């Protein structure tokens, strides 16, 4: 049941894409949670994990069971929220878009329109007549593909070098067509911003989110500035070293320890 409110709930759903400044934006939101809480609830990875498990599953399997699981888990998450009479809702997780292409043979983001449709339906069922905006951060194709490949090499057992990866997943970085398909499917507004244009803004990639949430200047003045996350470390042959480790016969635990040493995480 929707709460009695002075105005409709405003909801911004930042559901993608991977490697477009999302980690930086979410780290910033988390760090400033105490200043944002009075005016908005934040749904980030920690709060959304059961929902994200279902979105990732659906992106892989594209089956009715996973889609229904997504519907139920998102409904349960929304049902547990208490926004009161004036707070709004900001959701931000690139995994709402499912797995990043290149994982488990997933070739693109074509599951996004169906996932977004389920999220939109859930928001309407929970809040009656909310003001909903779906927001996507974008990145130019070649730059996105290079960053996605690096992420796979770093965090999984990816054995393809970049030319092989680009040849196998030529449509993985085609983000704009996915946005257009999502826009055609939804009744809600769909907005975008390019990482290349927002990365240098005052609050970095989080700036458009604050704008869409209509955060007032007085509250913005209290926010701590962001720090950059997930910078690539290609220098000194790191990519080649990690690919060599991925192609080795090391067990998973030994592989992780070796990667941590190369990346300076141990």
N, C-alpha and C positions, 0 to 999 in steps of 0.2 A: 504494500500500500504506500502510495506517495505521501510525503509529509505535506502539511499545509505550509505554504511558503509565500513570501512577499512577491516572488517572481519565479519564472521557470528555472530549473537547475541548468547551469551551463556545464557542458561536458566537452573536454578536448581529449581525443583519442590519438595519441602519437604512437602509431603502430609499426613504424618502419622508416627507413630500411636499415639493415645492418651496415656498418662501416660508413655511416653518414653523420657522425658526431653524436650518436645516441648515448654512448657511455658517458661522454663528457656532460651532456645535458642532464642525465639522470644522477650523476655524481653531484652536480651542482644543486639539483632539487633536493637530494637527500641531505646535503650539508646545510641547506637553508630551511629544512623542514619546520623548525620551530617558528620561523617568521611566516611561513606559508600556511601552516595548519589553521590559523583562525579564519582564513577565507577559502581554503580549498582542501579537500582530501587528496592525497597522493597515492596512486596505485602504481607502484614500481615492481621490479621483479620479485622482491621478497613477498609482497602482498598478493601477487598474481600467479605465483608458481603453479598451483593446480590448473589454472586457466591456460597457462603457457604450455604445460605438458600436453594438454589437449590440442592446442593450436599447432604445436610441433608435430604431433601425431597425424593430424588431419593433412598437414602440408605434405607428409610423406605418403600416407595411405589413400587419401581422398575418398574415404568411405563414410557412409551414413552414421555408423556407430561412433566414429571419432567426432563427427560434426555434432551429434547429439550430446556427446560427453562435453564438448565445448559449450554448448548451449546451457546445459545443466550447471556446469562449474562456474560459468560467468554469472548465471542467475544467483547462485549461492553466494558468490562474492558480493554482488550488488545488494543482495538481501541483508548482508551483515553490515552495511554502511549506515551511519547516522549523520546526515549532512545538516540536520536542523533546518532552520528557516532561511539561512543566508549563505551557507557554504556551497561551493561548487566542487567539481571533480575533474582531476587531471590524471589520465592514464598514460604511462610512457614505458613501452618495452618493445624493442624491435622483434622480440620473439612472438608478439601477437601476430606477426606476419608469417610465423612458422619458422622452419629451419632455414638457414642461409643456403642458397644454391651452391652445389658442390659437395654437399654432405649426403651420404647414402644415395648417390646417383640423382639427387634432386636437381633438376636443370634450370628452374626458374621460380618466380614468385606468383605463378598463376593461381594459387590457392587463395590469395589475398582477398579478392572480391567476395568470395563465399564466406570467409572468416569475418570480414567487415559487416556483411549482411546479418550474421548471427549476433554480432556485438550491437549493431544498431537496434535490432529487434529486442534484445535484452534490456537496453537502456530505456526504450519506450515502455516496455512492460513494467519496469521498476519505477520510472519517474513520470509516467503519464505523457507529458508533452515537453520533453527537455529540449534545450537548444544545444545541438550536437555538432561538433566540427571534427572531422577526421583529418589528421595532419601527417604528412609524409616529408621527411627530409630526403633530398636527392643528392646524387654525386655523379659527375660526368663518367660515362661508360668505362673508358680505359682506366681511369684512376680508380673507379670502384672495383673493377675486376682485379687489378693488381693488389688492392688492399684485401679483397676477399681471399685471394690466393695466399697471401701472407698469413692471414688469420688461420686458414686451414692448415698450412704448414706448421704454424706455431702450436696449434691447439689440438690437432688430430694427427692421424698417421698418413696424411697426404703425401704421396710419392711422386706426383706429377710436377714437372717444372712449369714455369709460367706459360711458355708457348703451348705446351701440351694441355694445360688447364684451360687456356683461352680457346683452344680448338675444340675441346670436349664440351665446354659450356658457353657457346657463343651468345646465347640469349640471357645469360644470368644477370648481366648488368643493364638490361633493357627495362629500366624502372618506370619511365613515363607511360608506356602502354599499360602497365599494371595499374597505375593511378587512374588513367582514363577509363579502364574497365570497371574499376571500383566506383568512380564518379557516376558512371552510367547505371550502376546497380543500386546505389543508395539514394535515399531522399535527403539525407543530411548533406551539409556542405563538405567539400573536400578541398583542402588547401595544401600547398607545397612550398618548400624553400630549398635552395641549393646550398649545400655545405660550403662551396667555394665563396658564397656571398655572405653567409651568416657567421662563418667561423671567426671573423675578426670583430664582430659586434661586441658591445660592452659586456654582455653576459654570455657571449659565445653562442653555441647552438641552442642554448636554452632561451635565448631572447625571443624568438617567435612564439614559444610556448607561453611566456609571460604576457606577450601582447595578446594572444588569443584568449587567455584567461582574464584579460583586462585588469591586470594588477596595477594598483594605483601608485603614483610616483613616491608617495611617502613610505609605503611599504618596500618598494624597490630600493630605496636609499639604505635600508637596513641589511640588504643581502650581501653576503661575501662573494667576491669575484670567483669565477671558476678556475680550475686548473685543468690542463689538457691531459687526456687519457689515451692509452692505446697507441702511442706513437710507434711507428715501425723502426726496426733496428737492423736494417739491411747492411750497414757498414761492416767492413772487416770480414766478409764472407759468411755472415751469420746465416743467410738463407741457404747457402750451399751446405753448411754444416748441419743445419736442421734437416734438410732433405736427406743427407747421408744417414743421419740417425733414424729417420722414418723408414728408410729402405733397409736398415740393418735387421738382424734377427734378435735384437734386444726385446726382452719382455716388457709389458706395459709399465710396470713400476720403474724398472731400470731406465726405460726410455724417458719417462717423465723426469726422473732425477737428472739425467744427462741434459735434457732440454733446459731444466731450471738452472743448471750451471752455466750453460751457454748464454742464457738470457739474463743472468745475474739475479735469479730469483731464489737462490739457495744460500 
